Amino acid sequence: MYRIAIYGKGGIGKSTTTSALSCALAEKGLKVFQIGCDPKADSTLYLHGGERIPTILDTLRKKKDLAELSDLYVEGYKGIICAESGGPVPGLGCAGRGIAAAFEALDEREAFDVLKPDVVLYDVLGDVVCGGFAMPIREGYADQVYIVTSGENMAIYAAANIATAVGTFKERGYATLGGIILNRRNVPDEREKVETLCKDFETKIVADLPRDNAISDAEIAGRPVMEMFPDSEYAAQVRLLADYILKNAKDNK
């Protein structure tokens, strides 16, 4: 089982990238489990028709100890297992603690042993890398971390914070930084800015995803971009990214 965490600033296209990557891996015949780690609970939205699914935390609040593993996920496009951690009741509780509670619920129900995914993808909000948001890095849930960024200043700032967090826990044998995913916003000198970030953290750009209207068109239709526009340049680049991540994961096992 390969365990990959995709981090990035909110709004940077992290969930779109993760979902597209799930589709590309599922195309290879792999069983994929995508876990959204954001209170917005929209990571897997377009993998199951654009309809929101019950979050793990909402299900636990409703059913408590009676919640079964089957209550915590749905199957989406190409059999991708979709789960959303969700968050606390607005104004009450901590979003990071909510992620921790969701992970604990999956562990208690032996989700990975029962579902037996080939690849687990965590889609993690990276504006802050503390508490539950750092769990995939520091608790051994993920083997590798990939950071999605554009050349925008705040996105690069967030990416640097995430890379620093990964480096902090690296010495403990936790997740390592697999590379940077450039999700273009077409700002001036975009690739050069991200390459500078890579030099600072001794990593590299592992994918250069174009800004593509196919993404918004697919979202309007409530479908994965990889399904609706399989021949787009974006889809082609995501498939190359999937190949890279699989090879890197195998080489580091």
ChimeraX attribute file (.defattr): number of C-alpha atoms within 10 A of each C-alpha:
attribute: neighborCount
match mode: 1-to-1
recipient: residues
	/A:1	15
	/A:2	17
	/A:3	20
	/A:4	27
	/A:5	25
	/A:6	25
	/A:7	32
	/A:8	29
	/A:9	23
	/A:10	16
	/A:11	12
	/A:12	22
	/A:13	17
	/A:14	24
	/A:15	27
	/A:16	22
	/A:17	23
	/A:18	26
	/A:19	26
	/A:20	25
	/A:21	25
	/A:22	30
	/A:23	27
	/A:24	25
	/A:25	24
	/A:26	20
	/A:27	13
	/A:28	11
	/A:29	12
	/A:30	17
	/A:31	20
	/A:32	27
	/A:33	25
	/A:34	26
	/A:35	24
	/A:36	28
	/A:37	32
	/A:38	23
	/A:39	22
	/A:40	13
	/A:41	20
	/A:42	21
	/A:43	27
	/A:44	31
	/A:45	24
	/A:46	24
	/A:47	27
	/A:48	21
	/A:49	15
	/A:50	16
	/A:51	12
	/A:52	14
	/A:53	18
	/A:54	18
	/A:55	23
	/A:56	27
	/A:57	23
	/A:58	18
	/A:59	18
	/A:60	19
	/A:61	13
	/A:62	11
	/A:63	12
	/A:64	11
	/A:65	10
	/A:66	10
	/A:67	16
	/A:68	15
	/A:69	17
	/A:70	10
	/A:71	15
	/A:72	24
	/A:73	22
	/A:74	17
	/A:75	14
	/A:76	15
	/A:77	19
	/A:78	19
	/A:79	17
	/A:80	23
	/A:81	22
	/A:82	24
	/A:83	28
	/A:84	31
	/A:85	31
	/A:86	24
	/A:87	25
	/A:88	18
	/A:89	14
	/A:90	9
	/A:91	6
	/A:92	8
	/A:93	11
	/A:94	15
	/A:95	21
	/A:96	22
	/A:97	17
	/A:98	24
	/A:99	28
	/A:100	18
	/A:101	18
	/A:102	25
	/A:103	20
	/A:104	12
	/A:105	21
	/A:106	18
	/A:107	13
	/A:108	10
	/A:109	15
	/A:110	13
	/A:111	17
	/A:112	14
	/A:113	9
	/A:114	9
	/A:115	14
	/A:116	14
	/A:117	19
	/A:118	16
	/A:119	20
	/A:120	22
	/A:121	22
	/A:122	25
	/A:123	26
	/A:124	29
	/A:125	24
	/A:126	25
	/A:127	19
	/A:128	17
	/A:129	21
	/A:130	14
	/A:131	15
	/A:132	22
	/A:133	23
	/A:134	22
	/A:135	19
	/A:136	27
	/A:137	28
	/A:138	21
	/A:139	12
	/A:140	14
	/A:141	17
	/A:142	21
	/A:143	21
	/A:144	24
	/A:145	24
	/A:146	22
	/A:147	27
	/A:148	29
	/A:149	28
	/A:150	27
	/A:151	23
	/A:152	18
	/A:153	14
	/A:154	14
	/A:155	21
	/A:156	21
	/A:157	16
	/A:158	22
	/A:159	26
	/A:160	19
	/A:161	17
	/A:162	26
	/A:163	25
	/A:164	15
	/A:165	18
	/A:166	22
	/A:167	17
	/A:168	13
	/A:169	16
	/A:170	15
	/A:171	10
	/A:172	10
	/A:173	11
	/A:174	19
	/A:175	24
	/A:176	20
	/A:177	23
	/A:178	23
	/A:179	21
	/A:180	27
	/A:181	24
	/A:182	22
	/A:183	22
	/A:184	20
	/A:185	17
	/A:186	13
	/A:187	12
	/A:188	10
	/A:189	10
	/A:190	17
	/A:191	18
	/A:192	11
	/A:193	16
	/A:194	24
	/A:195	16
	/A:196	13
	/A:197	21
	/A:198	18
	/A:199	10
	/A:200	11
	/A:201	14
	/A:202	10
	/A:203	15
	/A:204	17
	/A:205	18
	/A:206	17
	/A:207	19
	/A:208	18
	/A:209	21
	/A:210	16
	/A:211	13
	/A:212	14
	/A:213	11
	/A:214	19
	/A:215	22
	/A:216	12
	/A:217	15
	/A:218	17
	/A:219	17
	/A:220	11
	/A:221	13
	/A:222	17
	/A:223	20
	/A:224	27
	/A:225	27
	/A:226	24
	/A:227	16
	/A:228	17
	/A:229	16
	/A:230	14
	/A:231	11
	/A:232	15
	/A:233	15
	/A:234	22
	/A:235	25
	/A:236	14
	/A:237	16
	/A:238	24
	/A:239	22
	/A:240	15
	/A:241	21
	/A:242	20
	/A:243	16
	/A:244	15
	/A:245	21
	/A:246	15
	/A:247	11
	/A:248	13
	/A:249	18
	/A:250	11
	/A:251	8
	/A:252	11
	/A:253	8
